[in-house]
Amino acid sequence: MITFNLLKAIMLRSRWAIFFSLIVFAISPNVFSATENHRPYTLDRSEVIDFHAKANSKDYEVYIKLPESYSNSPGKKYPLIVLTDGYYAFPLLSSINWRMSERNQVYEQSIIVGISYSKGDDISKSRANDFAPPASTDEKFKNKVDEAGRADLYAKFLGQELLPYLVKSYSVDATRKIYAGHSYGGLLGTYILFTQPNMFDYYLIGSPSLWFNNKVMFNYEASYAKANKDLKAKVYMAAGSQEQNAQFGMVDYMMALDKQLKARHYSQLTLVTETFPGEKHLSVYPTFITRGLLWALPLKNE
């Protein structure tokens, strides 16, 4: 057997060196440019629109996927699922939706919408700006507002710009608008729930960052309860059992919010809270979103 080193020596010492070099040169471009001859992978029935948010003067990409039955069902209205962290959540839910909703009809087919991070900002900055709430409307908390907290403007963009556009442009069931967010996205969900609960009909809140700004979201909840006798919403909260630690206490804070809400005895609030054994912060999202949609849009038990 001729080894590589022996072949190299032959090439260097023989008249065939130039010939072999030309062969290598000829085949190398095909090796390195093979992907140029292939199509990029795309999600069926999906589209991307550029959206300028007037509320916060930010630009976003909005990812939209229509149900399999959409084109063959004129007049049918579909639930709308709006996802934060769209770069990750949108393709993931697209795959889950195909398996659970379109191929096996376990839960209802829906219109899926994912929202990108703000253009020109890195992920951390975009999430801190858009998902983190102002500290409180309470006077004693005004000096503690996190400079990054601009969720009030982002919520305005969602409620006054994006949702009206989606309801107008697509066959949306306006009584079944579903919010889904995880971590800071879960924090944003609780902020909207306690400030503009009618924006969505269902709230899927995963691993909410309720530790944020000295647990300020509990103050928002208390302020809402003081001003309102009822809370009309369907809320599903979930976290992984391994998310508990001394710094963030995801599970303890989530259960504390569950207890606080149930103590209000809101007649129009439906609240379900779950903890998934063995799941951590980075692994829990697929389980959370699947279980949340099985809860919100069930067609049969699974």
QUIKA-V736497 format. One line per field, one symbol per residue. ss: DSSP state (~ for helix, > for strand, _ for the rest). psi: psi as a letter, one per 20 degrees, with the letter a starting at -180 (. if undefined). A space follows every 50 residues. Layout:
ss->???
psi->???
This chain:
ss->___~~~~~~~~~~___~~~~~~~~~~~~~~~~_~~~~________>>>>> >>>____>>>>>>>>____~~~_____>>>>>>__~~~~~~~~~~~~~~~ ~~~___>__>>>>>>_______~~~~~~~~~_______~~~~~~______ ~~~~~~~~~~~~~~~~~~~__>>>>>>>>>>>_~~~~~~~~~~~~_~~~_ _>>>>>_____~~~~~~~~~~~~~~~~_____>>>>>>>>~~~______~ ~~~~~~~~~~~~______>>>>>>>>________~~~~~~~~~~~~_>__ __
psi->pprghghgggghirijghghhhgghhhghhgijhihjqqqpqpqkqrpqp ppohhjkqpqpppppqqhjghjmpippqqpopprlhhghghghggggggh gghilhrqqrpppqprqppiqrggggggghhpqqgqiphiihijpphiok hhhghggghiggghgghhhrmpoiimppppqqdhhhggghgghihmhigq hqoooplpmiiplllhhhhgghgghhiqirooqopoqqrqhjiprhghlg gghghhhgggghihlphjpppppqpopiqrhiihgggghghghhghlqhr q.
